[in-house]
Amino acid sequence: MKLAQRVNSVQPSATLALSAKAKALKAQGIEVIDFGLGEPDFDTPEAVKNAAIEALRAGFTKYTAPGGIDELKAAIVEKFQRDNNLRYEKNQIVVSCGAKHSLYNLAQVLFERGDEVLIPAPYWVSYPDQVRLNDATPVFIETREENRFLLTRELLSARITPRTKALILNTPSNPTGSAYTQKQLEELAEVILEKRLIVISDEIYEPFVYDQFKHVSIAALRPELKDRTIVVNGVSKSYAMTGWRIGYAAGPKDVISAIETVQSQSTSNPTSIAQKAAVAALRGGSRFTEMMVAEFDQRRRYIVKRLNQMPAVTCLMPMGAFYAFPNVAALLNHRWRDRALKTANDLAEYFLEEARIAVVAGDAFGAPGHLRISYATPLSAIEQGMDRMAEAIMKLKR
């Protein structure tokens, strides 16, 4: 059967593929420490689960409005005003089946053939393929490790062409853990407004910031910037609700209305009971999130310290999210048995086979020579995993 050409331009998610390999080994009874998926290891709060149970018992199991129930939209409006100093009306909010779905819907309504979409690298694995699936062209902006992988005004200006339509900005970042200060966002805003770019601001890791760093949404800087920005967020990371699949977008009414129309012809509404659970999370889950952030901070410090103690490995201290992003370029071309490990993918496979730890190669994020290691796993597992990684590195030969 002949498939549509667009399917040939994309690859399966590298993070999900790595997780599948790890799960296959676990199914064989082999213990694997999984540093692959970006998923909090905490259980969803009881109050959130109880809200879903109450919705079930009340018979709230039918279709809802395609773009989400009013109660959830109101809770999202409250969240933006409380946490981001952003004022939206409910008709400027659309709820989708996870933030990934929100991002894909945006690509559907905004991009078409001939458009160029700027994506700073390293980037989350799905951004480029979502652009390609909607016939536009991803244009990568290489950032520098010495600048903490942050986009600068000069780098942004240099890649803009007459075909540039949008910039995808992710702060805090998956995979690097980098995050933008208000000053850094202000500098980007000057270029964005001058060139009339659309900004898709992916803020799914918003609460996961450390060392008194304050998250700022670029949409909150100026009213004219808010008019050109769509903010994407969700409950998956903040409240350990990855499987509940609730994400949302906020922005100009015409964009949000278009997303609701597209969604009405694709998925229809997000799950009804998950929407009720999300209301409970947004209105009462802040202490739970603070507890997770405190625990992740402890893990962050430990894992970065251990990585920097390993030979031929260096790692920046992430300011946000829950990923370490070590530079392992100095380990490439080392040998294991009769095999040369030429790429970070080779190295990731080696760690899985030899050390039974699952990490994701930076190649998938546009950063060859790096690995992404999630510390959303218990400290005891991190300690054991770092021991295994250090031992595996010592076995490599030049």
C-alpha positions in Angstrom: 0.0 0.0 0.0 1.4 3.4 -1.0 1.8 5.8 1.9 1.5 9.6 1.8 4.9 11.2 1.0 4.8 13.3 4.2 5.1 10.1 6.3 8.5 9.4 4.8 9.8 12.7 6.1 9.5 11.9 9.8 10.9 9.3 12.2 9.4 7.7 15.3 10.1 9.6 18.5 13.7 8.7 19.7 12.7 9.0 23.3 9.8 6.6 22.9 11.9 4.2 20.8 14.6 4.1 23.6 11.9 3.5 26.2 10.5 0.6 24.2 14.0 -1.1 24.1 14.4 -0.6 27.8 10.9 -2.1 28.4 11.7 -5.1 26.2 14.8 -5.9 28.3 12.7 -5.5 31.5 10.2 -7.9 30.1 13.0 -10.5 29.8 13.7 -10.1 33.5 16.7 -7.8 32.9 17.0 -4.9 35.3 17.3 -1.6 33.5 17.7 1.9 35.0 15.7 4.1 32.7 16.9 7.7 32.3 15.1 8.0 29.0 11.5 9.3 29.2 10.7 12.8 30.5 8.1 11.7 33.0 7.9 12.5 36.7 8.3 9.4 38.8 5.7 10.6 41.4 2.1 9.4 41.4 -0.7 11.8 40.5 -2.0 13.6 43.6 -4.8 11.9 45.4 -7.1 15.0 45.2 -6.7 15.0 41.4 -7.5 11.3 41.1 -10.5 11.8 43.4 -11.8 14.5 41.1 -11.7 12.1 38.2 -13.5 9.4 40.3 -16.2 11.9 41.3 -16.7 12.8 37.7 -17.1 9.2 36.8 -19.6 8.6 39.5 -21.5 11.7 38.5 -21.8 10.4 34.9 -19.5 13.0 33.4 -18.5 10.6 30.7 -20.0 12.1 27.5 -18.7 14.4 24.8 -17.7 17.9 25.9 -17.1 20.9 23.8 -14.2 20.1 21.4 -11.9 22.7 22.9 -12.6 21.9 26.5 -15.1 22.5 29.3 -15.7 26.1 30.6 -14.7 25.1 34.1 -11.2 24.0 32.9 -10.8 27.0 30.6 -11.6 29.2 33.6 -9.0 27.4 35.8 -6.4 28.0 33.0 -7.3 31.7 32.8 -6.8 31.9 36.6 -3.4 30.1 36.3 -2.1 32.5 33.6 -3.1 35.5 35.7 -1.7 34.1 38.9 1.6 32.6 37.7 2.4 34.6 34.5 0.7 38.0 34.8 -1.1 37.2 31.6 -4.8 38.0 31.1 -6.9 35.9 28.7 -10.5 35.3 28.0 -11.9 31.8 27.9 -12.3 32.1 24.1 -8.5 32.6 23.9 -7.9 29.1 25.5 -8.1 25.7 23.9 -7.6 22.4 25.7 -6.1 19.5 23.7 -5.0 15.9 24.3 -1.6 16.9 25.8 0.8 19.7 25.1 2.2 17.7 22.1 -1.3 17.7 20.6 -1.5 21.5 21.2 1.7 22.0 19.4 0.7 19.8 16.5 -2.6 21.7 16.2 -0.7 24.9 16.0 1.4 23.6 13.2 -1.8 22.6 11.4 -3.4 26.0 11.6 -0.3 28.2 11.1 2.1 26.5 8.7 2.0 25.6 5.0 4.2 24.9 2.1 6.8 27.7 1.7 6.9 28.7 5.3 10.1 28.5 7.4 9.9 27.8 11.1 12.9 28.7 13.3 13.9 26.0 15.9 16.9 26.6 18.2 19.1 23.5 18.5 19.2 21.5 20.7 15.5 21.1 20.4 12.7 18.7 21.6 12.5 15.8 19.1 9.0 16.4 17.9 9.3 20.1 16.8 10.9 19.5 13.4 8.7 16.6 12.4 5.5 18.4 13.4 6.7 21.2 11.1 7.4 18.8 8.2 4.1 17.0 8.6 2.4 20.3 7.8 4.5 20.9 4.7 6.7 23.7 6.1 10.4 23.7 6.5 12.2 23.6 9.9 15.2 25.9 10.0 17.7 25.1 12.8 19.6 27.7 14.7 22.7 26.2 16.3 23.2 27.6 19.8 26.5 27.3 21.7 27.2 25.3 24.8 29.4 28.1 26.2 26.2 30.3 26.1 24.2 27.6 27.9 22.5 26.6 24.6 20.5 29.8 24.6 19.3 31.7 21.5 20.7 35.2 21.1 19.5 38.2 19.2 22.4 37.9 16.8 21.8 34.2 16.1 18.1 34.8 15.6 18.6 37.7 13.2 21.1 35.8 11.1 18.6 33.0 10.2 15.5 35.1 9.3 14.5 35.2 5.6 11.4 36.5 3.8 9.9 33.0 4.2 10.3 32.9 8.0 7.0 32.7 9.7 7.5 31.6 13.3 9.9 30.8 16.1 9.5 27.9 18.4 10.8 28.8 21.8 11.1 26.3 24.7 11.9 27.5 28.2 12.8 25.8 30.4 14.3 23.6 27.7 14.0 19.9 26.9 16.7 18.6 26.5 19.3 21.1 27.9 17.6 22.4 31.0 18.5 25.9 30.0 16.0 28.8 30.6 15.8 32.4 29.5 15.9 35.4 31.9 13.6 38.3 31.3 16.5 40.3 29.9 17.4 37.6 27.4 13.7 37.4 26.3 13.6 41.2 25.9 16.5 41.1 23.5 14.8 38.4 21.4 11.5 40.4 21.5 13.1 43.3 19.7 13.9 41.0 16.7 10.6 39.2 16.9 8.6 42.4 16.7 10.8 44.0 14.1 10.4 41.0 11.8 6.8 40.3 12.8 7.4 36.7 13.7 4.9 34.4 15.3 6.2 32.9 18.6 5.1 29.5 19.8 6.2 29.5 23.5 6.4 25.9 24.9 6.4 26.4 28.7 5.5 22.8 29.7 8.4 22.7 32.2 7.5 26.2 33.7 7.6 25.3 37.4 10.8 23.2 37.3 13.3 26.0 37.9 16.1 26.1 40.5 18.5 28.4 42.4 15.9 31.2 42.7 15.5 31.4 38.9 12.2 33.0 37.9 10.3 31.7 34.9 9.1 34.5 32.6 6.7 34.0 29.7 7.7 36.0 26.6 4.0 36.8 26.1 4.0 38.8 29.3 6.7 41.3 28.2 4.6 43.6 26.0 1.0 43.7 24.8 2.1 43.7 21.2 4.2 40.6 21.8 1.3 38.8 23.5 -0.6 39.4 20.3 2.0 37.5 18.3 2.5 34.7 20.8 0.8 31.4 21.5 1.7 29.9 24.9 1.6 26.1 25.2 1.4 24.4 28.6 -0.3 21.5 30.3 -0.6 19.4 33.5 1.5 16.4 32.4 4.8 17.5 34.0 3.6 19.9 36.7 1.2 17.4 38.4 2.6 14.0 37.3 -0.3 13.5 34.9 1.5 12.4 31.7 -1.1 9.7 31.0 -4.1 11.9 31.5 -3.3 13.8 28.3 -4.3 17.3 29.0 -2.5 20.2 27.4 -3.6 23.7 26.4 -2.8 26.7 24.3 -3.5 30.4 24.9 -3.3 33.1 22.2 -5.1 35.3 19.7 -8.8 34.4 19.3 -8.5 33.7 15.6 -5.7 31.1 16.1 -7.5 29.5 19.1 -10.8 29.3 17.1 -9.0 27.7 14.2 -7.5 25.0 16.5 -11.0 24.2 17.9 -12.3 23.8 14.4 -9.4 21.4 13.4 -9.8 19.5 16.7 -13.5 19.1 16.2 -12.6 17.1 13.0 -9.8 15.1 14.5 -9.9 14.1 18.1 -13.0 16.0 19.3 -12.7 16.8 23.0 -10.0 15.7 25.4 -11.2 13.0 27.8 -14.0 14.4 30.0 -12.9 12.9 33.3 -9.3 14.0 32.7 -10.5 17.6 32.2 -12.2 17.5 35.6 -9.0 16.1 37.1 -7.0 19.0 35.5 -9.3 21.5 37.1 -8.4 20.1 40.5 -4.7 20.1 39.7 -4.6 23.7 38.5 -6.6 25.0 41.5 -5.1 22.9 44.3 -1.9 21.2 43.2 0.8 23.8 43.9 2.2 22.2 47.0 2.6 18.9 45.2 4.5 20.6 42.4 6.7 22.4 45.0 7.5 19.1 46.6 8.6 17.6 43.2 10.8 20.6 42.4 12.6 20.3 45.7 13.2 16.6 45.2 14.4 17.2 41.6 16.8 19.9 42.8 18.5 17.4 45.1 18.8 14.9 42.2 20.0 17.6 39.8 22.9 18.5 42.0 23.9 14.9 42.6 23.7 13.8 39.0 25.7 16.7 37.6 28.4 16.3 40.2 28.7 12.6 39.3 28.8 13.2 35.6 31.5 15.8 35.9 33.6 13.4 37.9 33.6 10.9 35.0 36.6 10.9 32.6 35.9 12.6 29.3 32.5 13.9 30.4 31.4 17.4 31.1 28.0 18.7 32.1 26.4 22.1 32.6 24.2 22.6 35.7 20.6 22.9 34.3 18.6 25.8 35.4 15.2 24.1 34.7 13.3 21.0 33.6 14.6 17.7 34.9 17.3 16.7 32.4 21.1 16.7 32.5 22.7 17.1 29.1 26.3 15.9 29.3 28.9 16.5 26.6 30.4 13.1 25.7 32.1 14.0 22.5 35.5 13.0 24.0 34.2 9.5 24.4 33.4 9.0 20.7 35.6 6.7 18.7 36.5 4.8 21.8 36.2 1.0 21.3 34.2 -1.6 23.0 35.4 -5.1 22.1 35.7 -5.0 18.3 33.4 -2.1 17.8 34.1 1.6 17.5 31.5 3.9 19.2 31.4 6.6 16.5 28.2 8.4 17.5 26.2 9.3 20.7 23.7 6.8 19.4 26.4 4.1 19.5 27.3 5.2 23.0 23.7 5.1 24.2 23.4 1.5 22.9 26.6 0.6 24.6 25.3 1.9 28.0 22.1 0.0 27.5 23.8 -3.3 26.6 26.8 -3.1 28.9 25.6 -1.1 31.9 21.8 -1.6 31.6 21.1 2.1 31.8 18.9 3.8 29.2 19.9 7.3 28.1 18.9 9.2 24.9 21.5 10.2 22.3 21.7 13.9 21.6 21.6 13.3 17.9 17.8 13.1 18.2 17.8 16.6 19.7 20.1 18.1 17.1 23.1 17.9 19.4 25.6 15.1 18.3 28.1 14.4 21.0 25.6 14.8 23.9 23.3 12.5 25.9 20.0 13.4 27.6 19.7 11.9 31.0 16.4 12.4 32.9 16.7 12.7 36.7 12.9 12.1 37.1 13.8 8.9 38.8 14.5 8.1 42.5 17.8 9.2 43.9 18.7 5.6 44.8 18.3 4.6 41.1 20.3 7.6 40.0 23.2 6.7 42.4 23.2 3.1 41.0 22.9 4.3 37.4 25.8 6.7 37.7 27.9 3.9 39.3 27.1 1.7 36.3 27.9 4.5 33.8 31.2 5.3 35.4 32.2 1.6 35.3 31.1 1.3 31.7 33.2 4.3 30.7 36.3 2.8 32.3 35.9 -0.3 30.1 36.2 1.7 26.9 39.5 1.7 25.0 41.0 4.3 22.7 
